[in-house]
Amino acid sequence: MIFLRSCLFFVTFWLWSIFMNLLFLPMLAFNRIWIVRGQTVWSKGILVLMQAACGLKVEVRGTENLPKGRALLACKHQSIFETTAFHWLVEDPAVILKKELLSVPVYGWYCRKTKMIAVDRKGHASALRSMISQAEQALEDERQIIIFPEGTRTAVDDEMPYQPGIAALYTKLDTPVIPVALNTGLFWPRKKFMCRPGVIIIEFLPAIEAGLKRKDFVSKLKQSIDDNTSRLVAEGREKYIEK
């Protein structure tokens, strides 16, 4: 039954995505806010499809830790879900992504129009400078910057070292960082054709203040994200995953 419901979800997910991408193409000629609003509608539609097809709901915790306007969020990355969810979790996200995605037809056009922060992973120091410059502009525009410190999706019980980008942003922007923990990989696993019923939990954690030493910051951020992610994963397994 889970396999059949997953098939239904992924078919409708792609049909919905194709429809929305085509529908908003004319908006590329106008103010970027129309694309931002379209992305919000698209991502909320995914929530409806997840619940209807798979019995999968979403619970958001810790919203009191999320300020309005400018912010820097560092999020655990277990699933494709969180790359869609931030289009409704925050008002105008500036997601840090690999530069190659800008070359993808239609999707890349939308990323450029909405001023996502593209990073050349092979650029080393110059890539970090470019990322910081784009991030500074995003903060000036009162946007929320989203970074996945591990740089890629990880399996539920895996841990990976953090890439240097988050430490560079923290140091150069001199701004607090809001850690984000989740358990998305339990229900929408990476590289698997599966979407299980249950409740995805996304939790915004208390901000890490600006001004810490680089090493102390990375250690504190990783502990906050990983410890709380482990807690949410354990909660999800206990309540929703069949033994």
Secondary structure, DSSP 4 states (H G I P E B T S, - for coil): -HHHHHHHHHHHHHHHHHHHHHHTGGGGGS-THHHHHHHHHHHHHHHHHIIIII-EEEEEE-GGG--SSSEEEEE---SSHHHHHHHHHSSSEEEEEEGGGGGSTTHHHHHHHTT-EEE-TT-THHHHHHHHHHHHHHHHTTPEEEE-TTSS---TT---PPPHHHHHHHHHHT--BEEEEE-GGGTS-TTSS---SEEEEEEEPPPBPTT--HHHHHHHHHHHHHHHHHHHHHHHHHHHS--
